[in-house]
Amino acid sequence: MLSKDKIQRINALAKKAKSVGLTDKEQMEQQELRQEYLRVFRSSMSNTLHSVTVVDPKGNDVTPEKLKESKRKRLH
């Protein structure tokens, strides 16, 4: 999870970019923070998807094979 300070900094840079613009250094910082945010988000989403099992109305496991295979690879 991204720290509150980093999220606040992302938001502050976005607000400043809309109002007065960013320096080159601030633009680089913003890009780095965005990339870190995306890495954390994608990791979290992946963890969530790997804990999902899809079940049809009859109670049968219909989880896509691609997800099942990905889960198996994660366990090894």
C-alpha positions as CSV (number, residue, x, y, z in Angstrom):
1,M,0.0,0.0,0.0
2,L,1.2,3.5,-0.9
3,S,1.8,5.8,2.1
4,K,-0.6,8.6,2.8
5,D,2.3,11.1,2.3
6,K,3.0,9.8,-1.2
7,I,-0.7,9.9,-2.2
8,Q,-0.9,13.4,-0.9
9,R,2.2,14.4,-2.9
10,I,0.7,12.9,-6.1
11,N,-2.5,14.9,-5.5
12,A,-0.5,18.1,-4.7
13,L,1.5,17.7,-7.9
14,A,-1.6,17.1,-10.0
15,K,-3.3,20.2,-8.5
16,K,-0.2,22.3,-9.2
17,A,0.1,20.9,-12.7
18,K,-3.4,22.1,-13.5
19,S,-3.0,25.5,-11.9
20,V,0.5,26.8,-12.6
21,G,2.4,23.9,-14.1
22,L,5.3,21.8,-12.9
23,T,9.1,22.2,-13.2
24,D,11.1,19.5,-14.9
25,K,12.1,18.1,-11.6
26,E,8.5,18.0,-10.3
27,Q,7.4,16.3,-13.6
28,M,10.0,13.6,-13.0
29,E,8.9,13.2,-9.4
30,Q,5.2,13.0,-10.5
31,Q,6.0,10.3,-13.1
32,E,8.0,8.2,-10.5
33,L,5.2,8.5,-8.0
34,R,2.6,7.5,-10.6
35,Q,4.7,4.5,-11.6
36,E,5.0,3.4,-8.0
37,Y,1.3,3.8,-7.5
38,L,0.5,1.7,-10.6
39,R,2.9,-1.1,-9.4
40,V,1.2,-1.2,-6.0
41,F,-2.3,-1.1,-7.6
42,R,-1.5,-3.9,-10.0
43,S,0.0,-6.0,-7.3
44,S,-3.1,-5.5,-5.2
45,M,-5.4,-6.3,-8.0
46,S,-3.5,-9.4,-8.9
47,N,-3.7,-10.6,-5.3
48,T,-7.5,-10.0,-5.3
49,L,-8.0,-11.9,-8.5
50,H,-6.0,-14.8,-7.2
51,S,-8.4,-15.1,-4.3
52,V,-11.5,-15.3,-6.5
53,T,-13.4,-18.4,-7.5
54,V,-16.2,-18.1,-10.0
55,V,-19.2,-20.2,-9.3
56,D,-22.3,-20.6,-11.5
57,P,-25.8,-20.7,-10.2
58,K,-25.7,-24.5,-9.8
59,G,-22.6,-24.2,-7.6
60,N,-20.1,-25.5,-10.1
61,D,-16.6,-23.9,-10.2
62,V,-16.4,-22.1,-13.6
63,T,-13.2,-20.1,-12.8
64,P,-11.4,-19.5,-16.1
65,E,-8.6,-21.9,-16.8
66,K,-6.1,-19.0,-17.3
67,L,-6.8,-17.9,-13.7
68,K,-6.6,-21.4,-12.3
69,E,-3.3,-21.9,-14.0
70,S,-2.0,-18.6,-12.7
71,K,-3.1,-19.6,-9.1
72,R,-1.2,-22.9,-9.5
73,K,1.9,-21.2,-10.6
74,R,1.8,-18.8,-7.6
75,L,1.7,-21.7,-5.2
76,H,4.9,-23.2,-6.5
